[in-house]
Amino acid sequence: MKKKYFGTDGIRGTVNIGNINGEKFFKFGLAAGTYFKNLKKKKQIAIIAKDTRLSGYTLEPALVSGLASAGMHIFTLGPLPTNGLAMLTKKMRANLGIMITASHNPFHDNGLKLFGPDGMKLSDKIEKKIENLIDAKTISHLSEPKKLGRVKRLENGNDKYIQILKSNFPSNFSLKGMRIVLDCANGAAYKSAPKILKDLGAKVFSIGIKPNGLNINYNCGSTFPKVLRKYVKKFKADLGIALDGDADRVIMCDEKSQIIDGDQIIAMIAQRWKRKKILKGGVIGTQMSNYGLEQFFFNEKINFKRSNVGDRYVKEMMKKNNYNLGGEQSGHIILGKFATTGDGLLVALEILFALRKGKLASEIFKVYKSVPQKLLNIKVKNKKIINSVECKKAIKAANILIKNKGRLLVRPSGTEPKIRIMCESFNLSLMNKCINIIKKKIH
């Protein structure tokens, strides 16, 4: 199903270029409000949260105006992690929740993620219906003057989110005595993440908690874990936690300053949940999940399936197969027992709960050996280049070369103008050769 505005994770792009501007966000708000209006409710409610990008100040008012023009009453929450918005959408019984964010992208990008009343991201089918409303005549969806929506700011969104997170763990859960380095990427979790860890008694060394609108994800956070390693070593911490701009991803660092990616986190949680008989069905990974992870689950007799890249597709497959754990190597991890979408802070708490009895992070994460993996992102003018005859031939030749010796995946990014090449093999020279075959054709 080809879509005009929505990618693999909402709508995203560079601010004031293309679709990311005030005029379009008014139309996005009007269309989303029109689609989600009624639902047999007396009050039509939408809630909005955002990350810390400067552009949020221009895009949020436009979105609010569109929703109010559709007759929706709006509560704005300010900076809040994406899953906090998803949780509160469900708890407040809102018609929809909208997160203004470009996740792990640089500050000059922005976008939005939409959640239905169940706190779930929207299906392709619903996104397509909203797209049709975006392109319809605006005047046909405008409410009459007396039915316009009202707008109210809620200042306690982070407190409500923290309460929900704490409710998932025993009341005596304590992190007293633990030393934690926390990198909030100057993003949406800069208030909630340090607060909940300190509330639980940890000694927290926080970085990336001084957003200025331009420094979100800049040389910090889950996409730049080098900083985390440095500070874990400096402060002799038990664990390092790095979130991304909207805090739906998490990458960690053990006490030895070794980086722990999403696949390793998923493996550890799956093994622990199986032992405690919490794991339901199995685990959903993606096309990017490490081959070593797949082999680990095979040996552990844990069912494993791959979805398309994107935590929305992971969640859809989890729901379809009745699994309660899934995620991506990038750190998007869905704990289906507690959440409807990726939540870096929730995952971090689950790991800290396992560490609370004096265990070492380097020990609990020593569960499987990753197959060496190389990723290459090539910026392109048109992502359709991979459908050209030349590129298809190159991809076929590389796949023949690596057959039975590794794995190759070439795909367009769902959120950026890039072609992503991923190759896995214990034979490093073969891996580089396969990547270069495709790289030359794309260039």
Buried (B, 14 or more C-beta within 10 A) or exposed (E): EEEEBBBBBBBBBBBEEEBBBBEBBBBBBBBBBBBBBEEEEEEBBBBBBBBBBBBBEBBBBBBBBBBBBBBBBBBBBBBBBBBBBBBBBBBBEBBBBBBBBBBBBBBBBBBBBBBBBEBBBBEBEBBBEBBEBBEBEBEEBBBEEEEBBEBEEBEEBBEBBBEBBBEBBEEEBEBEEBBBBBBBBBBBBBBBBBBBBBEBEBBBBBBBBEBEEEBBBBEBBBBBBEBBBBBBBEBEBBBBBBBBBBBBBBBBBBBEBBBBBBBBBBBBBBBBBBEEEBBBBBBBBBBBBBBBBBBBBEEBEBEBBBBBBBBBBBBBBBBEBEBBBBBBBBBBBBBBEBBBBBBBBBBBBBBBBBBBEEEBBBEBBEBBEBBBBBEBEBEBEEBEBBEEEEBEEBBEEBBEBBEEEBBBBBBBBBBBBBBBBBBBBEEEEBBBBBBBBBBEBBE
